[in-house]
């Protein structure tokens, strides 16, 4: 992610050229999955796109995050033309098991519940997503990477936006600087988006009382492409299947408990892990380090201003329960691409608020629905207050017994509700 949007130092002022040395239609700041997906969706639209990312491509691709990929996200990648490169590197899940701790009333979802033959979704490691997107973009004459590059200053004009960018040092050790003029700036620079903050766009939301521990394990028995979501009083506990019969664990717990668990030695951590994991896959082997991060809900009050649009975590964040976060960003990117392509074909000003408001109306309320859904799930299941325990177990019974309700919940989780972007 890009780290700063600030007034440049005097040294930078001397280094930055005062003339514009690139003109483009869309400038995207942030080369993560959401930003790269937007650039890829615009690849064949005839627009000139600049994509700025602080980290070198190889460093960005080496991140260890793991994501659940919805059926709609897979369709978006297929429409873009990059799915054939992504699909062999990721793992489908063919069943979802939803349970309330050790309560025997488990809800199981199958592809047949959606009229599908094979899969309900996929699990992807970060590199398996971003590397094909990078390769796809590197092959385009219409997309210019500035990578690594730091955004130093943004100057909004009535007819465009001017970006002052500091790139990597040249052979003489001097920073290579650029001045880019664009019709539109897209902020895909993360939940702490400096661009959003500098533009004065307020946000609403809260930090949860929980943190997440993520780690990878290798079970003794096959995972059989099953995704588990187990709700414990301390928080949701997800098991996602990976390639090579590995699994990714996303373990939510109150902050102090999460820090204490992460600090345990491997043997003690595995013992605690098995209590929540269950014995369905036999003995477990830890494969790597544990990462701890706090979770929050955040919604930007505006997704657009004149010459500016927010996508992905720059616009919103949600609890990781249900694996919705990245999928919302991918849908943002596809929706914004559709709006921009329609405007470009009509020769309209793509940076005008009049054009961009269609994107805001489309995505803001759909995202809010998912943010509310994930918040409801976490709060409903993350305690032992007996009236709510009874209520949620009644809800699980209803999901098992009332097929239209089960199908609606599954459609919501897999991205089959709401307006679908057209490739």
Buried (B, 14 or more C-beta within 10 A) or exposed (E): BBEBBBEBEEEBBEBBEEEBEBEBBBBBBBBBBBBBBBBBBBBEBEBBBBBBBBBEBEEBBEEBBBBBBBBBBBBBBBBBBBBEBBBEBBBBBBBBBBBBBEEEEEBBBEBEBBEBEEBBBBBBBBBBBBBBBBEBBEEBEBBBBBBBBBBBBBEBEEEBBBBBBBBEEEEEEEBEBBBBBBBBBBBBBBBEBBBBBBBEBEBEBEEBBBBBBBBBBBBEEEBEBBBBBBBBEBBBBBBBBBEEBBBBBBBBBBBEBBEEBBEBEEEEBBEBBEEBBBEEBEEBEBBEEBEBEEBBBBBBEBBBBBBBBBBBBBBBBBBBBBBBBBBBBBBBBBBBBBBBBBBBEEEEBBBBBEBBBBBBEBBBEBBBEBBEBBBEBBEBBBEEEEEBBEEBEEBBEEBBEEEEEBBBBBBBBBBBBBEBBEB
